[in-house]
């Protein structure tokens, strides 16, 4: 597995599953064109872009490029890297027919093609020491879950960070570890 910088943005759940066996890092799905309608998804993507950057890895068809262009347009600040898979014709194993353009998407290409694309995009971690991780125990100790007023405290932190209000505790932990790190987290909560 290769360690990546920031987060990788892909189109769908099968792309995310494919990357789960290749990369050590956060993978966010756009739910296809669903990102066009979801302000929460857009806010999450912007947050990652501003804190560690994102790498957009979409299919090489027209839909993939439309989604990639849209994502680049919604990120006013931060780093957006683009990883491109080559045009490979065929069909994914799980599908009966090839796509409209006949190209294999992220889920269907071999791992080596994805790894090369991520290296080419500069998305692979350059070896700097990772941020100290925040644990669920830290969140519990700081009253962000498991207590009577946890939801209010968590909502305040989510608002302070500009994150979606419905983000789960696990999702919050993922975002904090990818974008903030332990020391900055402690400063944020006043600890």
C-alpha positions in Angstrom: 0.0 0.0 0.0 1.2 3.5 -0.8 0.6 6.4 1.6 -1.0 9.4 0.0 -1.1 13.1 0.8 -4.4 14.5 1.7 -7.4 12.7 0.3 -8.4 11.1 -3.0 -11.7 12.0 -4.6 -13.3 9.4 -6.8 -16.6 9.0 -8.5 -18.3 6.0 -6.8 -18.2 3.3 -4.2 -16.6 0.7 -6.5 -13.7 3.1 -7.2 -13.4 3.6 -3.4 -13.3 -0.2 -2.9 -10.6 -0.5 -5.5 -8.4 2.2 -3.9 -9.0 0.6 -0.4 -6.5 -2.1 -1.4 -4.0 0.2 -2.9 -3.7 3.3 -0.8 -3.3 4.2 2.8 -5.4 7.4 3.1 -8.8 8.9 2.9 -10.9 8.3 -0.2 -14.0 10.4 -0.7 -16.7 9.6 -3.3 -18.6 12.2 -5.3 -21.5 9.8 -5.7 -21.2 10.5 -9.4 -23.0 13.7 -10.3 -24.4 13.7 -6.7 -21.7 16.1 -5.7 -23.5 18.8 -7.9 -26.5 18.6 -5.5 -24.8 18.0 -2.1 -23.5 21.1 -0.3 -22.2 18.9 2.5 -20.1 16.8 0.1 -18.7 20.0 -1.5 -17.9 21.4 1.9 -16.1 18.2 2.8 -14.0 18.3 -0.4 -13.1 21.9 0.1 -12.0 21.2 3.7 -9.7 18.4 2.6 -8.3 20.6 -0.2 -7.5 23.4 2.2 -5.8 21.0 4.7 -3.5 18.6 3.0 -4.9 18.8 -0.5 -7.0 16.5 -2.6 -6.2 14.3 -5.6 -9.0 14.0 -8.1 -9.0 10.5 -9.7 -12.0 10.2 -12.0 -12.7 8.0 -15.0 -11.2 9.2 -18.3 -14.6 9.5 -20.0 -16.7 12.7 -20.5 -18.5 12.3 -17.2 -15.3 11.9 -15.3 -13.8 15.0 -16.8 -17.0 16.9 -16.1 -16.9 15.9 -12.4 -13.1 16.7 -12.2 -13.7 20.2 -13.7 -16.6 20.8 -11.3 -14.5 19.8 -8.3 -11.6 22.1 -9.4 -14.2 24.9 -9.7 -15.6 24.5 -6.2 -12.3 24.7 -4.5 -11.2 28.3 -4.2 -8.3 27.7 -1.8 -6.1 24.7 -1.2 -4.4 22.2 -3.3 -6.0 20.2 -6.0 -3.9 17.5 -7.8 -5.3 15.6 -10.7 -4.4 12.0 -11.3 -5.4 10.6 -14.7 -5.8 7.1 -15.8 -5.2 6.4 -19.5 -7.9 5.6 -22.0 -8.2 1.8 -21.8 -11.0 0.3 -23.7 -13.1 -2.6 -22.5 -15.6 -3.2 -19.7 -15.5 -3.7 -16.0 -16.0 -7.2 -14.7 -19.2 -6.4 -12.8 -20.9 -4.8 -15.8 -22.7 -6.6 -18.6 -21.8 -4.0 -21.2 -19.0 -1.4 -21.7 -19.7 2.2 -20.8 -21.1 4.6 -23.4 -17.6 5.5 -24.5 -16.2 2.0 -24.1 -13.6 3.0 -21.6 -12.6 1.2 -18.4 -13.0 3.4 -15.3 -11.0 3.6 -12.1 -12.6 0.5 -10.7 -11.5 -1.6 -13.7 -7.9 -0.7 -14.3 -5.1 -2.6 -12.7 -3.5 -1.4 -9.5 -0.2 -0.5 -11.2 -2.0 2.0 -13.5 -3.6 3.7 -10.5 -0.3 3.8 -8.6 1.5 5.3 -11.5 -1.2 7.9 -11.9 -1.0 8.9 -8.2 2.8 9.1 -8.4 2.6 11.3 -11.6 0.1 13.6 -9.8 2.4 14.1 -6.8 -0.2 12.5 -4.5 2.2 10.0 -2.8 3.5 11.0 0.6 7.0 12.3 0.4 8.2 10.9 3.6 7.6 13.7 6.0 6.6 12.4 9.5 2.9 11.9 9.8 0.8 14.0 12.2 0.2 12.5 15.6 -3.1 10.7 15.4 -6.2 11.5 17.4 -8.0 8.5 18.8 -11.6 7.8 19.7 -10.4 7.8 23.3 -9.2 11.4 22.8 -12.6 12.4 21.5 -14.3 10.7 24.5 -11.9 12.3 27.0 -12.6 15.7 25.4 -16.4 15.2 25.6 -17.1 14.9 21.9 -18.9 11.6 22.2 -20.4 9.4 24.8 -21.6 12.2 27.1 -24.9 14.1 27.5 -23.6 17.3 25.9 -21.4 15.6 23.3 -23.6 16.3 20.4 -23.6 20.1 21.2 -19.8 20.1 21.6 -19.3 18.1 18.4 -21.7 20.5 16.5 -19.6 23.4 17.7 -16.4 21.9 16.5 -17.9 20.9 13.2 -19.1 24.5 12.8 -15.7 25.9 13.7 -14.1 23.7 11.1 -16.7 24.4 8.5 -17.7 20.7 8.2 -21.1 19.2 7.5 -23.3 19.1 10.6 -24.3 15.4 10.0 -20.7 14.2 9.9 -20.5 11.1 12.1 -18.0 10.8 15.0 -16.0 8.4 12.9 -16.1 10.8 9.9 -15.0 13.7 12.2 -12.1 11.6 13.5 -11.0 10.8 9.9 -11.2 14.5 8.9 -9.3 15.6 12.0 -6.5 13.0 11.5 -6.2 13.9 7.8 -6.3 17.6 8.1 -5.5 18.9 11.6 -3.5 16.5 13.7 -3.4 16.1 17.4 -1.7 19.3 18.4 -3.9 21.6 16.3 -6.9 19.6 17.5 -6.1 20.3 21.1 -5.7 24.0 20.3 -9.1 24.0 18.6 -10.9 22.5 21.6 -9.0 24.6 24.1 -7.2 21.7 25.6 
